Amino acid sequence: MNDDPHTQPTPSLVLAYIARREDMRRFFSVRTRAAPDVEDLMQDLFLKVQRVDGAAIENPSAYLYRLASNLLLDRLRARRRSEARDADWRSVSHTTVDGADIADAPDAEAAVDARLRLERLTQALAELPPRTRQVFWLHKIDGLTHAQTAEQLGISRSAVEKHMTRTLQHLLAKVGR
């Protein structure tokens, strides 16, 4: 009998885990055929064994195999959900051409470049006089014709054209192509 108050008796499930560790590793290996998965499953199994710490388990060995089977089922279900989610995403954001998957989204470098160009464009537009910026906005963003823009602002069509020419020259100088 151990009289040391700092030590605790090891639960029978932990002892069963230690005794059957290599059996459990083979159990997982045969079913997964992937070494990284086996190590992850072994770690998950040990964590589950520790959570049951001290519970009265009639057949620790059978309980270990039940835990291991449940872990495998959980992993399989998670993988299926992940594959379905990936397939759904791919069907929405990819196109297949001659069996090759082609992303509809730009690559990261193109996205960063576009964001930087947008920032330069926004800054360049902010530098314009308010009336010129308003003419640009109505014509290019709201889609009004030169005549409609002139009518809405109460200026001549020629004035709209001059504002647009100044705006485009300014944007080319600041943002480039």
N, CA, C and O of each residue as an XYZ file, in Angstrom:
708
protein
N       0.839     -1.180      0.000
C       0.000      0.000      0.000
C       0.885      1.245      0.000
O       1.863      1.318      0.744
N       0.541      2.209     -0.827
C       1.310      3.448     -0.940
C       0.707      4.474      0.008
O      -0.467      4.821     -0.118
N       1.510      4.968      0.963
C       1.014      5.926      1.948
C       1.347      7.371      1.583
O       1.010      8.283      2.338
N       2.000      7.600      0.444
C       2.365      8.960      0.024
C       1.102      9.706     -0.408
O       0.444      9.293     -1.363
N       0.748     10.811      0.287
C      -0.490     11.534     -0.039
C      -0.422     12.277     -1.381
O      -1.459     12.706     -1.887
N       0.781     12.441     -1.973
C       0.925     13.186     -3.224
C       0.746     12.319     -4.457
O       0.631     12.849     -5.562
N       0.719     11.033     -4.304
C       0.520     10.157     -5.464
C      -0.908      9.657     -5.459
O      -1.510      9.421     -4.411
N      -1.433      9.503     -6.668
C      -2.794      8.994     -6.794
C      -2.737      7.665     -7.524
O      -1.852      7.452     -8.352
N      -3.649      6.788     -7.234
C      -3.655      5.526     -7.962
C      -4.002      5.795     -9.428
O      -4.849      6.637     -9.725
N      -3.348      5.077    -10.336
C      -3.598      5.234    -11.752
C      -4.895      4.513    -12.096
O      -5.060      3.344    -11.748
N      -5.821      5.195    -12.776
C      -7.084      4.554    -13.116
C      -6.847      3.357    -14.029
O      -5.862      3.306    -14.767
N      -7.743      2.416    -13.970
C      -7.573      1.201    -14.752
C      -7.614      1.472    -16.254
O      -6.998      0.733    -17.022
N      -8.316      2.500    -16.687
C      -8.381      2.809    -18.113
C      -7.029      3.334    -18.609
O      -6.607      3.008    -19.718
N      -6.356      4.140    -17.797
C      -5.022      4.609    -18.176
C      -4.056      3.428    -18.243
O      -3.223      3.356    -19.147
N      -4.165      2.512    -17.299
C      -3.323      1.311    -17.337
C      -3.614      0.486    -18.586
O      -2.694     -0.030    -19.222
N      -4.881      0.364    -18.934
C      -5.254     -0.381    -20.141
C      -4.699      0.319    -21.375
O      -4.233     -0.340    -22.304
N      -4.745      1.628    -21.393
C      -4.201      2.392    -22.521
C      -2.697      2.138    -22.647
O      -2.189      1.877    -23.737
N      -2.010      2.219    -21.537
C      -0.556      2.003    -21.552
C      -0.238      0.582    -22.013
O       0.656      0.372    -22.832
N      -0.969     -0.379    -21.486
C      -0.727     -1.782    -21.839
C      -1.059     -2.063    -23.304
O      -0.405     -2.896    -23.930
N      -2.044     -1.397    -23.851
C      -2.513     -1.684    -25.217
C      -2.127     -0.593    -26.221
O      -2.677     -0.524    -27.320
N      -1.196      0.238    -25.836
C      -0.811      1.362    -26.697
C      -0.439      0.927    -28.118
O      -0.928      1.508    -29.087
N       0.406     -0.071    -28.249
C       0.819     -0.528    -29.587
C      -0.342     -1.204    -30.324
O      -0.442     -1.092    -31.546
N      -1.202     -1.892    -29.609
C      -2.394     -2.485    -30.241
C      -3.298     -1.380    -30.792
O      -3.847     -1.504    -31.887
N      -3.444     -0.314    -30.032
C      -4.290      0.794    -30.473
C      -3.665      1.484    -31.695
O      -4.368      1.892    -32.620
N      -2.340      1.604    -31.678
C      -1.633      2.205    -32.816
C      -1.879      1.369    -34.085
O      -2.148      1.921    -35.152
N      -1.785      0.039    -33.959
C      -2.061     -0.835    -35.114
C      -3.530     -0.734    -35.535
O      -3.838     -0.720    -36.727
N      -4.418     -0.664    -34.568
C      -5.857     -0.524    -34.845
C      -6.104      0.712    -35.723
O      -6.829      0.646    -36.716
N      -5.497      1.818    -35.346
C      -5.649      3.050    -36.129
C      -4.921      2.960    -37.473
O      -5.437      3.413    -38.494
N      -3.715      2.371    -37.467
C      -2.924      2.277    -38.701
C      -3.643      1.489    -39.784
O      -3.656      1.889    -40.948
N      -4.238      0.375    -39.400
C      -4.938     -0.460    -40.373
C      -6.126      0.289    -40.973
O      -6.435      0.124    -42.153
N      -6.778      1.095    -40.176
C      -7.991      1.774    -40.630
C      -7.731      3.107    -41.341
O      -8.546      3.532    -42.159
N      -6.615      3.769    -41.043
C      -6.370      5.077    -41.657
C      -5.302      5.034    -42.736
O      -5.373      5.797    -43.699
N      -4.319      4.162    -42.597
C      -3.195      4.063    -43.537
C      -2.440      5.386    -43.698
O      -1.848      5.641    -44.747
N      -2.462      6.211    -42.676
C      -1.751      7.491    -42.727
C      -1.110      7.754    -41.368
O      -1.812      7.935    -40.374
N       0.212      7.775    -41.324
C       0.939      7.933    -40.061
C       0.562      9.200    -39.291
O       0.387      9.134    -38.074
N       0.431     10.353    -39.959
C       0.049     11.550    -39.183
C      -1.327     11.407    -38.528
O      -1.531     11.867    -37.405
N      -2.259     10.776    -39.222
C      -3.581     10.549    -38.632
C      -3.487      9.638    -37.428
O      -4.181      9.853    -36.434
N      -2.645      8.627    -37.497
C      -2.495      7.683    -36.390
C      -2.010      8.417    -35.149
O      -2.542      8.221    -34.056
N      -1.006      9.256    -35.318
C      -0.476      9.989    -34.159
C      -1.526     10.931    -33.573
O      -1.648     11.044    -32.353
N      -2.276     11.599    -34.430
C      -3.343     12.477    -33.951
C      -4.398     11.677    -33.199
O      -4.860     12.095    -32.137
N      -4.770     10.553    -33.737
C      -5.786      9.713    -33.096
C      -5.288      9.161    -31.768
O      -6.050      9.087    -30.804
N      -4.025      8.776    -31.708
C      -3.465      8.282    -30.446
C      -3.520      9.371    -29.377
O      -3.862      9.112    -28.223
N      -3.182     10.578    -29.778
C      -3.220     11.684    -28.827
C      -4.663     11.964    -28.391
O      -4.929     12.156    -27.204
N      -5.593     11.987    -29.353
C      -7.010     12.204    -29.014
C      -7.523     11.112    -28.084
O      -8.273     11.384    -27.146
N      -7.116      9.883    -28.350
C      -7.545      8.765    -27.502
C      -7.023      8.949    -26.080
O      -7.763      8.750    -25.117
N      -5.767      9.324    -25.947
C      -5.214      9.523    -24.616
C      -5.953     10.629    -23.871
O      -6.210     10.511    -22.673
N      -6.296     11.715    -24.589
C      -7.034     12.803    -23.949
C      -8.406     12.331    -23.472
O      -8.859     12.714    -22.394
N      -9.058     11.507    -24.271
C     -10.367     10.967    -23.867
C     -10.212     10.052    -22.657
O     -11.035     10.077    -21.741
N      -9.157      9.251    -22.658
C      -8.899      8.344    -21.532
C      -8.705      9.159    -20.259
O      -9.216      8.793    -19.201
N      -7.982     10.241    -20.359
C      -7.758     11.077    -19.180
C      -9.042     11.721    -18.673
O      -9.210     11.909    -17.468
N      -9.951     12.062    -19.589
C     -11.214     12.695    -19.172
C     -12.091     11.734    -18.376
O     -12.858     12.153    -17.508
N     -11.975     10.468    -18.672
C     -12.801      9.466    -17.994
C     -12.167      9.092    -16.655
O     -12.666      8.227    -15.936
N     -11.091      9.740    -16.345
C     -10.279      9.510    -15.157
C     -11.082      9.049    -13.944
O     -11.910      9.791    -13.416
N     -10.829      7.836    -13.518
C     -11.415      7.317    -12.291
C     -12.818      6.742    -12.407
O     -13.361      6.262    -11.412
N     -13.418      6.776    -13.585
C     -14.769      6.218    -13.740
C     -14.703      4.701    -13.610
O     -13.723      4.068    -14.005
N     -15.733      4.151    -13.065
C     -15.794      2.690    -12.912
C     -16.147      2.073    -14.264
O     -17.276      2.188    -14.742
N     -15.165      1.424    -14.861
C     -15.364      0.812    -16.169
C     -15.132     -0.680    -16.005
O     -14.073     -1.119    -15.557
N     -16.137     -1.440    -16.374
C     -16.104     -2.883    -16.160
C     -15.049     -3.572    -17.030
O     -14.318     -4.440    -16.551
N     -14.971     -3.186    -18.301
C     -14.018     -3.820    -19.212
C     -13.204     -2.719    -19.904
O     -13.568     -2.270    -20.991
N     -12.101     -2.282    -19.274
C     -11.318     -1.165    -19.809
C     -10.818     -1.398    -21.238
O     -10.786     -0.464    -22.039
N     -10.436     -2.614    -21.559
C      -9.932     -2.903    -22.898
C     -11.023     -2.693    -23.955
O     -10.773     -2.069    -24.986
N     -12.202     -3.200    -23.709
C     -13.317     -3.033    -24.648
C     -13.693     -1.553    -24.751
O     -14.020     -1.056    -25.829
N     -13.642     -0.867    -23.620
C     -13.968      0.565    -23.609
C     -12.970      1.357    -24.465
O     -13.352      2.278    -25.186
N     -11.681      0.982    -24.372
C     -10.657      1.629    -25.188
C     -10.965      1.467    -26.675
O     -10.874      2.425    -27.443
N     -11.327      0.254    -27.073
C     -11.636      0.015    -28.485
C     -12.894      0.774    -28.913
O     -12.987      1.233    -30.051
N     -13.849      0.905    -28.011
C     -15.056      1.673    -28.333
C     -14.700      3.155    -28.524
O     -15.168      3.799    -29.462
N     -13.867      3.680    -27.623
C     -13.403      5.062    -27.776
C     -12.659      5.242    -29.105
O     -12.873      6.229    -29.811
N     -11.799      4.299    -29.437
C     -11.015      4.374    -30.673
C     -11.941      4.325    -31.895
O     -11.751      5.083    -32.846
N     -12.918      3.454    -31.873
C     -13.877      3.365    -32.991
C     -14.655      4.658    -33.144
O     -14.862      5.137    -34.258
N     -15.086      5.220    -32.030
C     -15.820      6.491    -32.076
C     -14.946      7.619    -32.619
O     -15.421      8.469    -33.373
N     -13.674      7.627    -32.238
C     -12.757      8.635    -32.776
C     -12.629      8.502    -34.293
O     -12.638      9.501    -35.012
N     -12.512      7.273    -34.772
C     -12.417      7.043    -36.215
C     -13.688      7.516    -36.922
O     -13.614      8.146    -37.977
N     -14.846      7.216    -36.347
C     -16.112      7.653    -36.939
C     -16.214      9.180    -36.954
O     -16.640      9.770    -37.947
N     -15.824      9.806    -35.854
C     -15.842     11.274    -35.796
C     -14.929     11.870    -36.859
O     -15.290     12.840    -37.526
N     -13.753     11.288    -37.014
C     -12.793     11.776    -38.011
C     -13.354     11.599    -39.422
O     -13.220     12.491    -40.260
N     -13.980     10.451    -39.686
C     -14.572     10.185    -41.002
C     -15.702     11.171    -41.298
O     -15.784     11.712    -42.401
N     -16.565     11.399    -40.321
C     -17.667     12.357    -40.511
C     -17.137     13.773    -40.758
O     -17.633     14.489    -41.627
N     -16.137     14.158    -39.992
C     -15.555     15.496    -40.166
C     -14.931     15.626    -41.553
O     -15.068     16.664    -42.201
N     -14.247     14.579    -42.008
C     -13.633     14.614    -43.335
C     -14.699     14.718    -44.421
O     -14.536     15.466    -45.385
N     -15.780     13.974    -44.267
C     -16.866     14.046    -45.259
C     -17.503     15.429    -45.285
O     -17.788     15.956    -46.361
N     -17.732     16.025    -44.113
C     -18.286     17.376    -44.064
C     -17.340     18.368    -44.712
O     -17.769     19.256    -45.448
N     -16.055     18.217    -44.440
C     -15.052     19.111    -45.016
C     -15.002     18.963    -46.533
O     -14.925     19.962    -47.249
N     -15.044     17.739    -47.025
C     -15.020     17.513    -48.472
C     -16.266     18.085    -49.132
O     -16.182     18.674    -50.210
N     -17.419     17.919    -48.496
C     -18.663     18.466    -49.052
C     -18.607     19.991    -49.066
O     -19.017     20.623    -50.039
N     -18.096     20.582    -47.981
C     -17.966     22.031    -47.896
C     -17.000     22.538    -48.969
O     -17.270     23.543    -49.627
N     -15.870     21.836    -49.143
C     -14.897     22.223    -50.163
C     -15.485     22.089    -51.564
O     -15.252     22.942    -52.421
N     -16.242     21.027    -51.797
C     -16.856     20.830    -53.113
C     -17.881     21.923    -53.394
O     -17.962     22.425    -54.515
N     -18.662     22.292    -52.387
C     -19.633     23.376    -52.559
C     -18.925     24.690    -52.870
O     -19.342     25.431    -53.760
N     -17.853     24.975    -52.134
C     -17.108     26.206    -52.364
C     -16.499     26.193    -53.759
O     -16.553     27.189    -54.481
N     -15.914     25.046    -54.133
C     -15.278     24.948    -55.442
C     -16.289     25.137    -56.566
O     -15.977     25.763    -57.579
N     -17.491     24.605    -56.399
C     -18.502     24.734    -57.448
C     -18.951     26.183    -57.616
O     -19.374     26.581    -58.701
N     -18.860     26.966    -56.552
C     -19.260     28.376    -56.612
C     -18.112     29.266    -57.081
O     -18.347     30.236    -57.802
N     -16.884     28.960    -56.689
C     -15.786     29.883    -56.944
C     -14.745     29.389    -57.949
O     -13.715     30.036    -58.137
N     -15.002     28.251    -58.596
C     -14.059     27.725    -59.573
C     -14.789     27.330    -60.848
O     -15.990     27.059    -60.857
N     -14.021     27.310    -61.902
C     -14.524     26.833    -63.180
C     -13.608     25.697    -63.612
O     -12.402     25.740    -63.371
N     -14.172     24.695    -64.241
C     -13.377     23.582    -64.725
C     -13.275     23.680    -66.234
O     -14.290     23.746    -66.927
N     -12.048     23.691    -66.746
C     -11.803     23.732    -68.174
C     -10.901     22.552    -68.521
O      -9.781     22.452    -68.019
N     -11.384     21.670    -69.369
C     -10.634     20.463    -69.746
C     -10.132     19.694    -68.532
O      -9.010     19.187    -68.536
N     -10.951     19.607    -67.504
C     -10.618     18.851    -66.303
C      -9.736     19.579    -65.310
O      -9.461     19.055    -64.231
N      -9.288     20.775    -65.654
C      -8.435     21.547    -64.749
C      -9.287     22.534    -63.970
O     -10.169     23.186    -64.528
N      -9.014     22.639    -62.672
C      -9.721     23.562    -61.795
C      -9.115     24.956    -61.956
O      -7.914     25.143    -61.760
N      -9.941     25.922    -62.310
C      -9.470     27.288    -62.488
C     -10.238     28.177    -61.521
O     -11.468     28.220    -61.543
N      -9.505     28.880    -60.680
C     -10.138     29.755    -59.691
C     -10.679     31.000    -60.376
O     -10.013     31.591    -61.225
N     -11.890     31.394    -60.002
C     -12.473     32.625    -60.518
C     -11.920     33.844    -59.801
O     -11.970     34.954    -60.331
N     -11.401     33.648    -58.620
C     -10.870     34.751    -57.827
C      -9.428     35.038    -58.247
O      -8.705     34.122    -58.637
N      -9.010     36.289    -58.171
C      -7.624     36.614    -58.516
C      -6.672     36.044    -57.468
O      -7.067     35.775    -56.334
N      -5.420     35.866    -57.862
C      -4.449     35.385    -56.892
C      -4.162     36.493    -55.875
O      -4.585     37.635    -56.053
N      -3.457     36.148    -54.833
C      -3.217     37.094    -53.738
C      -2.460     38.329    -54.214
O      -2.765     39.444    -53.790
N      -1.485     38.143    -55.083
C      -0.700     39.287    -55.572
C      -1.576     40.256    -56.359
O      -1.462     41.470    -56.193
N      -2.447     39.727    -57.212
C      -3.345     40.580    -57.991
C      -4.320     41.310    -57.071
O      -4.647     42.472    -57.309
N      -4.781     40.637    -56.030
C      -5.709     41.267    -55.093
C      -5.034     42.419    -54.349
O      -5.639     43.476    -54.169
N      -3.795     42.224    -53.918
C      -3.063     43.288    -53.221
C      -2.812     44.450    -54.169
O      -2.979     45.611    -53.792
N      -2.407     44.138    -55.412
C      -2.168     45.182    -56.401
C      -3.445     45.992    -56.656
O      -3.404     47.220    -56.727
N      -4.558     45.305    -56.790
C      -5.838     45.994    -57.025
C      -6.204     46.876    -55.840
O      -6.700     47.987    -56.023
N      -5.964     46.393    -54.635
C      -6.276     47.176    -53.436
C      -5.408     48.447    -53.381
O      -5.892     49.521    -53.025
N      -4.141     48.311    -53.733
C      -3.247     49.475    -53.729
C      -3.657     50.483    -54.805
O      -3.623     51.690    -54.567
N      -4.042     49.995    -55.983
C      -4.509     50.885    -57.052
C      -5.786     51.614    -56.621
O      -5.953     52.803    -56.893
N      -6.681     50.890    -55.947
C      -7.911     51.513    -55.464
C      -7.607     52.610    -54.448
O      -8.239     53.666    -54.460
N      -6.640     52.358    -53.573
C      -6.253     53.384    -52.591
C      -5.698     54.618    -53.299
O      -6.034     55.744    -52.934
N      -4.843     54.411    -54.319
C      -4.292     55.545    -55.070
C      -5.406     56.293    -55.806
O      -5.398     57.523    -55.859
N      -6.357     55.557    -56.371
C      -7.481     56.172    -57.076
C      -8.322     57.005    -56.116
O      -8.692     58.137    -56.427
N      -8.618     56.449    -54.965
C      -9.410     57.160    -53.955
C      -8.698     58.436    -53.517
O      -9.322     59.489    -53.382
N      -7.395     58.335    -53.298
C      -6.609     59.505    -52.894
C      -6.603     60.556    -54.003
O      -6.761     61.747    -53.737
N      -6.420     60.109    -55.248
C      -6.397     61.047    -56.379
C      -7.747     61.741    -56.538
O      -7.795     62.938    -56.821
N      -8.836     61.007    -56.359
C     -10.162     61.621    -56.457
C     -10.384     62.642    -55.340
O     -11.025     63.671    -55.550
N      -9.858     62.355    -54.171
C     -10.009     63.279    -53.040
C      -9.268     64.593    -53.288
O      -9.623     65.620    -52.709
N      -8.249     64.572    -54.138
C      -7.465     65.773    -54.435
C      -8.174     66.705    -55.425
O      -7.786     67.864    -55.574
N      -9.208     66.201    -56.095
C      -9.924     67.016    -57.088
C     -10.790     68.079    -56.412
O     -11.229     67.900    -55.276
N     -11.029     69.177    -57.113
C     -11.977     70.165    -56.583
C     -13.366     69.520    -56.455
O     -13.699     68.616    -57.221
N     -14.161     69.972    -55.507
C     -15.466     69.349    -55.258
C     -16.358     69.254    -56.505
O     -16.976     68.213    -56.729
N     -16.440     70.315    -57.321
C     -17.313     70.306    -58.500
C     -16.822     69.261    -59.515
O     -17.626     68.533    -60.097
N     -15.507     69.192    -59.721
C     -14.933     68.221    -60.659
C     -15.199     66.799    -60.170
O     -15.552     65.918    -60.954
N     -15.026     66.590    -58.876
C     -15.291     65.274    -58.284
C     -16.763     64.926    -58.453
O     -17.090     63.775    -58.743
N     -17.654     65.891    -58.279
C     -19.093     65.654    -58.428
C     -19.434     65.295    -59.877
O     -20.234     64.388    -60.106
N     -18.854     65.974    -60.845
C     -19.084     65.673    -62.263
C     -18.626     64.245    -62.557
O     -19.340     63.472    -63.195
N     -17.421     63.906    -62.081
C     -16.890     62.559    -62.296
C     -17.827     61.513    -61.702
O     -18.137     60.509    -62.343
N     -18.269     61.754    -60.487
C     -19.123     60.791    -59.788
C     -20.430     60.567    -60.552
O     -20.834     59.428    -60.781
N     -21.067     61.635    -60.933
C     -22.350     61.510    -61.646
C     -22.181     60.771    -62.976
O     -23.008     59.935    -63.341
N     -21.106     61.088    -63.689
C     -20.921     60.487    -65.008
C     -20.408     59.046    -64.917
O     -20.995     58.157    -65.533
N     -19.347     58.794    -64.178
C     -18.715     57.475    -64.156
C     -19.347     56.499    -63.160
O     -19.448     55.306    -63.447
N     -19.758     56.979    -62.033
C     -20.296     56.084    -61.008
C     -21.808     55.924    -61.160
O     -22.318     54.804    -61.192
N     -22.515     57.039    -61.253
C     -23.973     56.971    -61.388
C     -24.406     56.645    -62.818
O     -25.556     56.272    -63.046
N     -23.500     56.781    -63.771
C     -23.793     56.385    -65.142
C     -24.579     57.394    -65.962
O     -25.160     57.030    -66.985
N     -24.612     58.648    -65.542
C     -25.326     59.666    -66.313
C     -24.509     60.059    -67.542
O     -23.279     60.011    -67.516
N     -25.183     60.441    -68.598
C     -24.495     60.951    -69.782
C     -23.971     62.350    -69.483
O     -24.303     62.937    -68.453
N     -23.143     62.888    -70.399
C     -22.644     64.258    -70.216
C     -23.815     65.239    -70.175
O     -23.831     66.171    -69.371
N     -24.783     65.018    -71.044
C     -25.948     65.918    -71.093
C     -26.753     65.842    -69.793
O     -27.170     66.875    -69.268
N     -26.975     64.627    -69.265
C     -27.731     64.463    -68.026
C     -26.979     65.071    -66.846
O     -27.583     65.687    -65.968
N     -25.667     64.898    -66.831
C     -24.842     65.469    -65.759
C     -24.920     66.994    -65.808
O     -25.086     67.650    -64.780
N     -24.799     67.551    -67.016
C     -24.871     69.014    -67.184
C     -26.211     69.529    -66.709
O     -26.281     70.539    -66.008
N     -27.267     68.845    -67.083
C     -28.619     69.278    -66.692
C     -28.787     69.222    -65.176
O     -29.330     70.149    -64.574
N     -28.325     68.143    -64.564
C     -28.494     67.986    -63.116
C     -27.702     69.044    -62.350
O     -28.163     69.534    -61.319
N     -26.527     69.396    -62.838
C     -25.690     70.365    -62.126
C     -25.917     71.803    -62.577
O     -25.394     72.737    -61.971
N     -26.700     71.980    -63.646
C     -26.966     73.332    -64.132
C     -25.755     73.972    -64.789
O     -25.555     75.183    -64.690
N     -24.944     73.156    -65.465
C     -23.781     73.671    -66.190
C     -23.882     73.204    -67.642
O     -24.752     72.405    -67.987
N     -23.003     73.700    -68.468
C     -23.058     73.319    -69.881
C     -22.430     71.940    -70.087
O     -21.665     71.450    -69.255
N     -22.774     71.342    -71.206
C     -22.195     70.044    -71.557
C     -20.691     70.211    -71.773
O     -19.913     69.324    -71.422
N     -20.292     71.310    -72.332
C     -18.876     71.604    -72.548
C     -18.128     71.654    -71.217
O     -16.991     71.190    -71.129
N     -18.752     72.206    -70.191
C     -18.128     72.268    -68.858
C     -17.956     70.861    -68.286
O     -16.934     70.559    -67.669
N     -18.955     70.003    -68.492
C     -18.864     68.606    -68.035
C     -17.678     67.937    -68.720
O     -16.895     67.239    -68.075
N     -17.547     68.151    -70.031
C     -16.455     67.532    -70.781
C     -15.103     68.029    -70.282
O     -14.159     67.245    -70.183
N     -14.995     69.310    -69.967
C     -13.738     69.861    -69.455
C     -13.405     69.273    -68.080
O     -12.256     68.923    -67.811
N     -14.415     69.168    -67.218
C     -14.202     68.557    -65.892
C     -13.730     67.109    -66.060
O     -12.802     66.674    -65.378
N     -14.361     66.378    -66.954
C     -14.001     64.974    -67.165
C     -12.578     64.855    -67.730
O     -11.825     63.968    -67.328
N     -12.214     65.735    -68.649
C     -10.860     65.720    -69.215
C      -9.837     65.975    -68.118
O      -8.831     65.271    -68.034
N     -10.084     66.979    -67.273
C      -9.173     67.277    -66.156
C      -9.087     66.090    -65.199
O      -8.006     65.736    -64.728
N     -10.225     65.490    -64.922
C     -10.250     64.350    -63.995
C      -9.432     63.196    -64.554
O      -8.596     62.633    -63.847
N      -9.658     62.840    -65.801
C      -8.947     61.718    -66.389
C      -7.446     61.979    -66.481
O      -6.653     61.068    -66.246
N      -7.050     63.177    -66.809
C      -5.621     63.536    -66.847
C      -5.015     63.398    -65.448
O      -3.927     62.846    -65.283
N      -5.729     63.903    -64.457
C      -5.254     63.823    -63.066
C      -5.119     62.360    -62.619
O      -4.121     61.979    -62.007
N      -6.132     61.555    -62.931
C      -6.090     60.144    -62.521
C      -4.966     59.400    -63.221
O      -4.288     58.587    -62.592
N      -4.752     59.653    -64.495
C      -3.647     58.997    -65.208
C      -2.312     59.378    -64.594
O      -1.427     58.536    -64.446
N      -2.169     60.645    -64.236
C      -0.912     61.094    -63.644
C      -0.683     60.472    -62.267
O       0.446     60.126    -61.921
N      -1.741     60.330    -61.491
C      -1.611     59.830    -60.107
C      -1.660     58.311    -59.992
O      -0.945     57.726    -59.179
N      -2.496     57.675    -60.799
C      -2.710     56.240    -60.659
C      -2.000     55.466    -61.764
O      -1.500     54.366    -61.531
N      -1.956     56.037    -62.964
C      -1.339     55.334    -64.092
C      -2.273     54.256    -64.613
O      -3.460     54.213    -64.292
N      -1.708     53.412    -65.407
C      -2.510     52.323    -66.006
C      -2.297     51.039    -65.289
O      -2.888     50.022    -65.655
